[in-house]
């Protein structure tokens, strides 16, 4: 009985929230710290910079988390991100921009940018940029 009570106490103390598995990080790559997202009538514009001395970054992968009415009420739960696009880095390039036109619904969108080295090893996640879209893609005139 004592063991059962101890086991029950341990199980009650955990939240049960786990993040999806992640590949090993390349520790030498710098993180993007100034990712910004702005909503326009036809999509979301992302802007970020890297220091001039950021060596080893071969490309960036841009990820988006779509609005999910079921997951919005779970603070601290991990979000599901999907790859939007991969952007190659040119020598000496420090400013990056991407325009995401694939906004499908109204709601909150979250973006992250991850640097990758030449061996496709990811660096640290960027800051999370959040936008609120108040229009639907099917109402936009093309």
C-alpha positions as CSV (number, residue, x, y, z in Angstrom):
1,X,0.0,0.0,0.0
2,X,2.8,2.4,0.9
3,X,4.4,1.8,-2.6
4,X,1.1,2.5,-4.3
5,X,0.7,5.8,-2.5
6,X,4.3,6.8,-3.4
7,X,3.7,5.9,-7.0
8,X,0.5,7.8,-7.1
9,X,2.2,10.9,-5.6
10,X,4.9,10.7,-8.3
11,X,2.4,10.5,-11.1
12,X,0.3,13.4,-9.7
13,X,3.4,15.6,-9.7
14,X,4.1,15.4,-13.4
15,X,2.3,17.4,-16.0
16,X,2.5,14.8,-18.8
17,X,3.4,17.4,-21.4
18,X,6.2,16.4,-23.6
19,X,7.8,18.0,-26.6
20,X,8.3,16.2,-29.9
21,X,11.7,14.6,-30.3
22,X,14.4,16.8,-31.7
23,X,17.7,16.0,-33.6
24,X,21.0,16.9,-31.9
25,X,21.9,20.6,-32.3
26,X,25.0,22.0,-33.8
27,X,26.2,24.0,-30.8
28,X,28.4,26.5,-32.8
29,X,25.6,28.1,-34.8
30,X,24.2,31.4,-33.5
31,X,20.6,31.8,-32.8
32,X,18.3,34.3,-34.5
33,X,17.1,36.7,-31.7
34,X,15.2,39.3,-33.7
35,X,12.6,37.5,-35.8
36,X,9.7,39.7,-36.5
37,X,6.4,39.0,-38.3
38,X,4.0,41.5,-39.7
39,X,0.5,40.8,-41.2
40,X,-0.3,42.3,-44.6
41,X,-3.5,41.9,-46.7
42,X,-2.0,39.0,-48.7
43,X,0.2,37.2,-46.1
44,X,2.8,37.5,-43.4
45,X,6.2,39.1,-43.8
46,X,9.1,37.7,-41.7
47,X,12.3,39.7,-41.1
48,X,15.5,38.7,-39.2
49,X,19.2,39.4,-39.1
50,X,22.4,37.5,-38.3
51,X,25.7,39.0,-37.1
52,X,28.4,39.5,-39.7
53,X,30.6,37.1,-37.9
54,X,28.1,34.3,-37.9
55,X,30.1,31.5,-39.5
56,X,28.8,28.1,-40.5
57,X,25.2,29.0,-41.3
58,X,24.4,27.4,-44.7
59,X,20.7,28.0,-44.8
60,X,17.6,28.7,-42.6
61,X,14.5,26.7,-42.2
62,X,11.4,28.7,-41.5
63,X,8.6,27.0,-39.5
64,X,5.0,28.0,-38.9
65,X,2.4,26.8,-36.4
66,X,-1.1,27.1,-37.7
67,X,-4.1,28.1,-35.5
68,X,-5.7,25.2,-33.7
69,X,-8.8,25.9,-31.7
70,X,-8.3,22.7,-29.7
71,X,-4.7,23.5,-28.7
72,X,-5.1,27.2,-28.0
73,X,-6.4,26.6,-24.5
74,X,-3.4,24.6,-23.3
75,X,-0.7,27.0,-22.0
76,X,2.7,25.5,-22.1
77,X,1.8,22.7,-24.4
78,X,4.2,22.2,-27.3
79,X,3.0,23.6,-30.7
80,X,3.2,21.6,-33.9
81,X,5.3,23.4,-36.4
82,X,5.5,22.7,-40.2
83,X,8.3,23.7,-42.6
84,X,7.3,26.7,-44.7
85,X,10.5,27.1,-46.7
86,X,14.3,26.7,-46.6
87,X,16.4,29.8,-47.5
88,X,20.0,29.6,-48.6
89,X,22.5,32.0,-47.1
90,X,24.8,33.9,-49.5
91,X,28.3,34.9,-48.3
92,X,28.2,38.1,-46.3
93,X,24.4,38.2,-46.1
94,X,23.1,39.5,-42.8
95,X,19.5,40.5,-43.5
96,X,16.8,38.0,-44.4
97,X,13.1,38.3,-45.4
98,X,10.4,35.9,-46.3
99,X,6.8,36.5,-47.3
100,X,4.4,33.7,-46.4
101,X,1.3,33.8,-48.6
102,X,-0.1,30.4,-47.5
103,X,-2.3,31.7,-44.7
104,X,-5.4,29.5,-44.7
105,X,-7.5,30.8,-41.9
106,X,-8.0,33.5,-39.3
107,X,-6.3,33.0,-36.0
108,X,-2.9,33.1,-34.3
109,X,0.2,32.0,-36.2
110,X,3.6,31.4,-34.7
111,X,6.9,31.4,-36.6
112,X,10.4,30.2,-35.8
113,X,13.6,30.2,-37.8
114,X,16.4,27.6,-37.4
115,X,19.9,27.9,-38.8
116,X,21.5,24.8,-40.4
117,X,25.1,24.1,-41.2
118,X,26.5,22.5,-44.3
119,X,25.9,19.0,-42.9
120,X,22.2,20.0,-42.2
121,X,22.7,20.0,-38.4
122,X,20.3,22.5,-36.9
123,X,21.3,25.3,-34.6
124,X,19.2,26.8,-31.8
125,X,15.6,27.9,-32.4
126,X,15.0,31.6,-32.9
127,X,12.7,33.7,-30.8
128,X,9.0,33.0,-31.5
129,X,7.2,35.6,-33.6
130,X,3.4,35.7,-33.2
131,X,0.8,37.3,-35.4
132,X,-3.0,37.4,-35.4
133,X,-4.6,37.1,-38.8
134,X,-8.1,38.6,-39.0
135,X,-8.9,37.7,-42.6
136,X,-9.4,34.6,-44.6
137,X,-7.3,33.6,-47.6
138,X,-10.3,33.0,-49.8
139,X,-11.4,36.7,-49.3
140,X,-8.1,38.1,-50.7
141,X,-8.2,39.3,-54.2
142,X,-5.3,38.0,-56.2
